[in-house]
Amino acid sequence: MPASKDIKGIIRHVAEIIIEELKLEDVTVDTFSPELDLIDELGIDSMDLATIALVLQDEYKIVIDEDDYPQLKTVRLIAEYIEGKLSTES
């Protein structure tokens, strides 16, 4: 599990995962906006989102319900979702 469980650490780690999984070039964690709409602005599809969700589930040892995927539109929303899961599961 990633070392940092605070929201800033989760945002950073989620951004790292998205950059790595989507093989984004010329993007770093520092230049990746937590407010960027992953679907409308970055153009990720449901398969990309499912892949990212699976990695996050493994990393954070949480369950992300498929019904929740539509609300996971930005890195910040994903991080807040993970933070909520971590606080209810611990």
C-alpha positions in Angstrom: 0.0 0.0 0.0 1.3 3.5 -0.8 2.9 5.2 2.2 0.8 8.4 2.1 -2.8 8.2 3.0 -3.4 12.0 3.1 -5.3 13.5 0.2 -2.3 15.1 -1.4 -0.3 11.9 -1.3 -3.3 10.0 -2.7 -3.7 12.5 -5.5 0.0 12.3 -6.4 -0.1 8.5 -6.4 -3.3 8.3 -8.5 -1.7 10.7 -11.0 1.4 8.5 -11.2 -0.8 5.4 -11.9 -2.8 7.2 -14.6 0.4 8.5 -16.3 2.0 5.1 -16.2 -1.1 3.0 -17.2 -2.1 5.3 -20.1 1.6 5.8 -21.1 1.2 9.6 -21.2 4.2 11.3 -22.6 5.4 14.8 -21.6 3.2 14.6 -18.5 4.6 14.5 -15.0 2.9 14.3 -11.6 3.7 17.9 -11.1 2.1 19.0 -14.4 -1.0 16.7 -14.1 -3.9 18.7 -12.9 -6.1 17.0 -10.3 -9.1 18.8 -11.8 -8.5 17.5 -15.3 -11.6 15.6 -16.6 -10.2 12.2 -17.5 -13.0 11.4 -19.9 -13.9 14.7 -21.6 -10.4 16.3 -21.6 -8.0 13.3 -21.6 -10.3 11.1 -23.6 -10.0 7.9 -21.6 -12.6 5.2 -22.2 -14.3 2.7 -20.0 -11.6 0.1 -20.5 -8.9 2.5 -19.4 -10.9 3.5 -16.4 -11.5 -0.2 -15.5 -7.7 -0.8 -15.8 -7.0 2.1 -13.6 -9.6 1.0 -11.1 -8.1 -2.5 -10.9 -4.6 -1.1 -10.2 -6.0 1.3 -7.5 -7.8 -1.6 -5.9 -4.6 -3.6 -5.8 -2.5 -0.7 -4.5 -4.9 0.5 -1.8 -6.5 -2.9 -0.9 -10.0 -1.5 -1.5 -13.0 -2.4 -3.6 -14.2 0.0 -6.2 -17.7 -0.8 -7.2 -18.3 -0.7 -11.0 -21.4 1.4 -10.4 -19.1 4.1 -8.9 -16.9 4.4 -12.1 -19.0 7.3 -13.6 -18.3 9.5 -10.6 -14.5 9.0 -10.9 -14.0 11.7 -13.4 -10.9 13.6 -12.0 -7.8 12.6 -10.1 -9.2 14.7 -7.1 -12.5 12.8 -7.2 -10.7 9.5 -7.4 -8.5 10.4 -4.5 -11.4 11.6 -2.4 -13.2 8.3 -3.2 -10.1 6.3 -2.1 -9.7 8.4 1.0 -13.4 7.7 1.9 -12.9 3.9 1.3 -9.8 3.8 3.4 -11.5 5.6 6.3 -14.5 3.3 6.3 -12.5 0.1 5.9 -9.9 0.7 8.6 
